[in-house]
Amino acid sequence: MASNARHFGVCTVAVSSVAVLFLAALLITPTRGNAAGGRYSPGADGVGDPYFPNYGNGGYDAQHYDLQIRYEPKTDNLWGVATIGARATQGLSSFNLDFVGLAVRSITVNGTAATWSRTEHELTIVPASPINDRSTFSARVVYDGVPNEFFVPFFGHQIQMGFIDTNDGAIVLGAPEVAAFWYPANDHPVDRATYAFDVTVPKEYGVVANGLPTGTEAHGDWTTYSWEATDPMPAYLATIDIGKWSINDYVTDRGLRVIDAIDPRGQHESAQKALSREEEILAFLEDTYGPYPFETAGAIVDPAATFEMETQTRPIYDGAPEDFQVVHELSHMWFGDLVAVNRWKDTWLNEGFALYTEALWEDREGVRTVQVAFEQEWAKIPADDPFWQVVVGDPGVADIYSWPIYLRGGMTIQALRNEVGDEDFWRIIDEWLEQNAWATGSTEEFMAIAEQVSGEDLDVLFETWLFTPEKPPASAL
């Protein structure tokens, strides 16, 4: 995710006896596959992220979301049916989904009506029969309402995120969560799933989403657009974008299908100019980090976006992106999407690498070398500037998308490269992407890989750049 305001170059039961409990469980449902011996308990209402305790949920692994959405742009009303296919990781008497604002009309689990309760963030579902550990199940939630928008600290400002209505449709983007504001989900990067979208809108609108289009069906004054994302992704990276799009649909020389959707109300010529280098940028990134991870790539360009966002396979840009922003967001396909953060305090692993990739691009373009870029940026910021007080490796909730996460994160990567040398540096990157592909990674894991590959003790380097709230000396870079 990148700000469009700044260029780099510039989530008791009490019983009388164990025997009674065991027999009761046998009467409820077979215990086959239930490691707890027939005992069931509620799934946790979070995954244990200390910054956002209620983000995500425990007790199951979401595997697929089938989202049927009907949206009326004139009233901002949304009607949805979300079917979540999941696998239990414990015996479940109940489980949670993250869901905010919209009204729930009905819920079924495995086709049978379930009961539910709600807090501001959590939807707790009690199935008619408990769910066995390691068994697969499906939950179907019918809901409707006007989606809430919300604001998140970003580059020192409060930035609008969520399901955002525009004057010609809607866009969906946000972090560290956004899914919960338009569909019920396990909304934390540790749980990724595949997606199918069926989005119905008035016939004058179009729909773009993650993945690839699978069909269009007209019915009266409405049209349903179907998309499918077969590459598993964290819930917050899912998007549907509704508008009156100008579409570029092509296949690169390397065989990758690219779909760009551009809102013609924006600075169309500027957007086309930046995206004209999209294939070149993708090739540069593949040459740098390895094969592109997903089945498709592209862009969604809308002037209603107040920042850029790495929605998987199809990043969102404001109305006039520049090539460095395309570099930044597409680099997230590797750093942030292929390898997601394990906890939100680790955001520098996404944004630091994306900014570092901008520096690599500047170097390629002959603007300045990577080393000069970071030396110049280091020199611009006085030692007493609050910038240096942010602890990048554990910044706190308000600073996970502050400028130090990006720039000091990028400096950390260059300092590492200088310390271990090019050969080990690129081996570290390869190992990071290979070991954590389709999963998550943490700061601690990255540091361990760096030390393992290089054979060096890097404690001082990482302590200096990631955990010391002061300006490192020039010699550290």
N, C-alpha and C positions, 0 to 999 in steps of 0.2 A: 504494500500500500504506500502510495506516495502523495505528498501534498502538491497541488498544482500551484502553490504560491512560492515554491522554493526549488531551485535547481541545485544539484550537487556542486557543479562547477560554480557553480556558485555554491479461549473456557470444559408385652410380657404376658407372654402368655403364661398364666399360672396353672400348673397341672399337678395332680396328686402323685403321678408316677411317670417314669419314662415309658413304661409299657403302655399306659393309656394313650399317651401321645403318639406312639408308634402305630397302635391299632387304629387310632382315629385317622392318621394319615393314610393307612392302607384303604380305609373305607372311602376316603375322598378321591384318591387317584392312585394308579400304580406308582411304585417307587423306582421302577427301572430308570436308570440314568440319573437318579437323584442322589448325589454323593452325600447329602446330609441325612440319608436314611429315611426319607419321607418328611423331613422337617422343612418348613417354608418360612421365610421371613421377608419383610419389605426390602425392596431394592433401595440403595442409598439415593438421597436427593441431590447428590453431587459427586464428582469424580475425585475430589480432594485437592482441587486447585486452591491454594491459600489466598490468592487474589480475588477469586470469584467462587466462593464455597458452594453456591447452588448451580453453577454451570455444569452441564452434563448430568449423567445419572449412572448409578451403579446397578449391578445385577443382571445386565443383559448387554448384548452387542448388536446394535442396529446393523442390518445387512443391506436393506433396500427400502427406499421410499418411493411410493407411487402417489404422486400429487396431482389431483384433479382440481383445478382452480377455475373459477368463473369470476371475471372482474369487470366492473362497469366504471370506466374512467370518469364519467360525468358526476357520479355520486361518491366515488372512492369506495364503493362497497365490494367486498370480496366474499365469495362463497367457496368453501373448500371441503374436499374429502381427502384425508391423508391416510394411506394404508402403509403401515410400517411392518416390514418383515424383520424378525430379530431372532437371536439365539440366546437362551438364558445361560447365565454364568453362575447361577445359584438356584436353589428352589425358591420360587417367588410367590408370596402371598399377595403382593402388590408391587407395582413399579411406577416410576415417574417419567414424565416427559416435560421438557422445558416448553412453556407456552404462555404467552403474555397478551392480555387485552381482548382477544377475540372470544366470542361466545361459543361454548360447546353445546351442540344439540344432541348428539348421541355418540356412544362408544360401544364397540363390540371387540371382543378378544376371541380369536378363533371362531368367529361367526356367532358368538353368543353374547347377549347384552351384558355389559359390565357396569359397575357403579364407579363414581369418581368424586373427587373433591379437589378444591383449588386454593392456592395462595396466589400472591401477586405474580410469582414466577413459575410455580410448580403445578403440574397437573398430575394428580395421583390417581392411578387406575387400579381398581380391585376387580380382578376377573372372577367370573362365576365359579371357576375351579382353579385352584392354584396351578402354577406352571412348574414342571419338573426341571431340575438342573440339566443343562446341556440340550434341552429340547428346543425345537424351533416353534415360533408362534407368530401370529400376526395381530396387530391392533389397528382398528379402523376408527378414525375420529372424524365426525361431521361437524363443521363449525362455520361461522360467518361473522361479519362485522366490518368495521372500518379499521384497517391496520394502524397501529400506533407508530409514530416516528419517535426517535430519541436522539440524544446528543451525547457525544463522547469527547473527552479531552484529546486534542490532536494538534500538535505543534503550538501548544499554548492557547488554543482557541477551542470553543465548543463547536463541534462539527455535526451537522445533521446526518443521521444514518437511519436505516430501516427500509421498510416498504414505502418509498417516497412517491407520492402522486405528483405528476408533472402536468403541464397544461396540454399535453397530448398523450397521456398514458401514465406509466409508472416505471421506476427503476428500483432495483433491490440491491443494496450493498451495505456493508458494515462489518465491524470487528470491535471488540473480541467476540461479540455474538450478533446475530441478526436473524437467524432462522426462527427463533422462538417468537418473533414478532409477526410471522406470517404463516408458519405451519408448526405443528407439534413435533419436537425433535429431541435427540440426544445432542445438545448443542455445545459440544466441546471438541477440539481437534483430535483428542485421543480416539474418537469413534468415527470412522468413515464408512460410507455406504455408497452403493450405486443408486441412480435416480431415473425415474420416468416422469415426465411432465406432460400433462394434457391441459392446456390453458385456453379457455374460451373467452373471447373478447368480441365487442361489436365489429362488424365486418370491415369497417374502415381502418382498423388497427392491425398491426403485425406483432409477433412475439418472437423474441430471441432468448435462448437459455443456454445452459451448459451442454456440452456434448454435441450431438448431431441431430438434425431434424429427421423425423420418421414419418411425417405425414401431415396433411391439412384436410380438414373436413368442414365444408360450409353447410350451415343449416339456418335458413331464414336470414335474419339480420345479424346473426352471430357466426363466428368462425372458430374452430378449435385447431390449435397448433400443437403438434406433438413433438417432443424432443426426448432424447435418451442419452444419459451419461453413464457409460459402462465402466469408466475408470472410477473406482471408489474415491470419495472426497469427504472432508469434514463438512458438517452441516452449514457452517457460516459461509462457505464458499459457493453454495448453491444460489442461483439467481434466475429470475424470470424478468424480462424487460419488455415493456409494452409501449409501442409508439408507432410512428409512421416512418419506417426506416428506408434508407437507401442501402442496398445490400451488395457487397462484393463477395463473391463465392468462387474460390479458385483452388487449384492444387499446386503446391510448390514443386520445384524441380526434384526435390528429395521425396516427393510422394505424399506430403502432408496436406490434408484438406484444411483450408482456412476460410472462415466466414466472418466478415466484418459487417456490422450494422451501424450505420451512421445516421444520426438525426440531422436532416438537411437544414434545420433551423439554426444549427451552430455554424461555426466558421468552417464550412464544408471543404473549402480549398485547402485550408491549413491541415485539417484532419486527413484529407487524401494525401497530402504531401508527406506527412509523418508515416502514414500506413503504407505508402508506396515503398518504404524501406523495411516493411515488416518481414518479408521473406529473407532479406539480407540479414536482418537482426536475428531471426530464428536460426539461420545457418551459423552466424557468429556464436550464438549461445550453445548450439550443439557442438561446435568445434571446441568450445571452452569447457563445457560441463558434461558432455556426453549426449547420447540420443535424446531427442525430445520425448518426455515421458508419456504423453497422452495421445488419444486418437485424433484429436483435432486442435486447432488453435484459432485465434481471431481476436476481435475487439467489439466492444459496444461503446459508441461515442455519443454522449448526450450532454448538452450544456447545462442540464439540471444537476449533473454531478458536481459536487464541490471539492472532490478529491478523486484520486485514482485508486482502484481496488482490484486485487488480483483474483477475482472470481475465476474458479478453475476452468481452464481451456479458453476462456473468453473474458479477459479483463475489461473493466469499465473505465473510461476516460471522460474528462470534461469535453467541452465542445471544440477545443483546439489543442489537441495533444502535440507534443514535440517528440523528436526521435528519442531523446534521452528518457522520456517517460515510458515510451514503448519498450525500451531496453530494460528499464527498472521493473515494470510490471511483468514482462515475459520472463525475466530471470526468476520471478517468484514461482514459476511453474516448477522449478527445481527446489528453490529455497522458500518453503512456506506451503506449497501444495503437494509435491512429491514427498518431501520431508516436512511435516508439520511440527509446530512447537509442542512439547510435552506439557508445559505449563506456560501461562501467559507472561511470566517474568522472563521467559527466554526469547522475547520478541526480537532482540537484537540479532538472533540467528537468521531471522527472515530479512529484516530491514538493513542490517549491516552488510549482508551479502548482496542485497539488491543495489545498495549504494556503491559497494565495491565494484559491482558489474558496470555501473555507470562510469567509474574511473577507468576500467578496462576498455570501455567503448571510446572514451575520450582519447586514451592512449592510441587505440587503433586508428582514430580519426586524425591523429596528429595534433590534437589540441594541447596536450601536456601529458607527460608520463604519469603513471600511477603514483610513483614516489613523490614527484613534484606536486601533484594534486593534493595529497594529504599533508605534505609539508606546508603548502600555502594555506590550506584550511586551518591547520594547527596554529599557524602564526597569526591568523586573523582574530583569534579569540583570546582576550586577556586572561591571565591566570585567576583573576578574581571574578570572572564572569560566572553566573550561576550554571552555565552550561556544564562546567567541570564538576559540579556538585552532584550531578545525577549518577547514581551507581548503576551502570549499564547492565550488569549481570543480575541485578535485583532492584529495579528502579522504583517500585511501588506502583499502585494502580494508576495514579494520575499521570505517570510519565512513561507508560509502555509505548506510547506513540509520540514521544517528544523528540526534538531534533538530535539530542545526544545519542539516542538509540540508533539512529541512522549513521550519523557522521562518526561518532566515537566508536560505534560498532565497526564501521568500515576501517577506521584507523587500527583497530585491534587486529583485523585480518591482515592488513599490510605489515604491521609490526611482527605478526607471526611469520609471514612470508620472509621478511628480512632475517628473522632469527634462524629459521630452519633451512632456508634456501629453496630455490624453485622446485627442485626435484621432489623433496619431501613435502613441500607445500601442496603441490598438485596431487600427490599421493594421499595426503590428508583429506583433500576435497573429495577425491574419488571414493575413499573409504567411508566418509561421512554420508555421501549420497547412496552408496551401495548398501551399507549396513542398516540405514534407516528408511530406505525406500518404502513407500506405501504405509509408513508408520509415523512415529514422532521421534524427536531428539531433544535432548536437554543441553544446557551449558556444560554441565558436568560430563556428559557423554562426549561432547565435542572436545573438551580439554583432554579427556582420557585418550581419545583417538589421536589427537595431535602428539601427545607424549609417546604413545605406543609406536606410531609410525616413525617419528623423528628420533626416538631413543633419547630424547633430551628431557631434562627437568624444566618445565615451563611455568612453574608456580609463580615465579616473580613476574613474568610477562603478563599472565592473566590477572594476577592480583593488581598490577599497576594499571592495566587498561580497563578491566571490567569491574573492579571492586574498590578502588581507591577514589574517594570523592575530591580529587584535586587534579590539576593539570599535570600530565606526565612531562618529564623533561624532553627536550628535542632529541636527545640521544636514544630515548626509548622508541622513537619512530624510525 
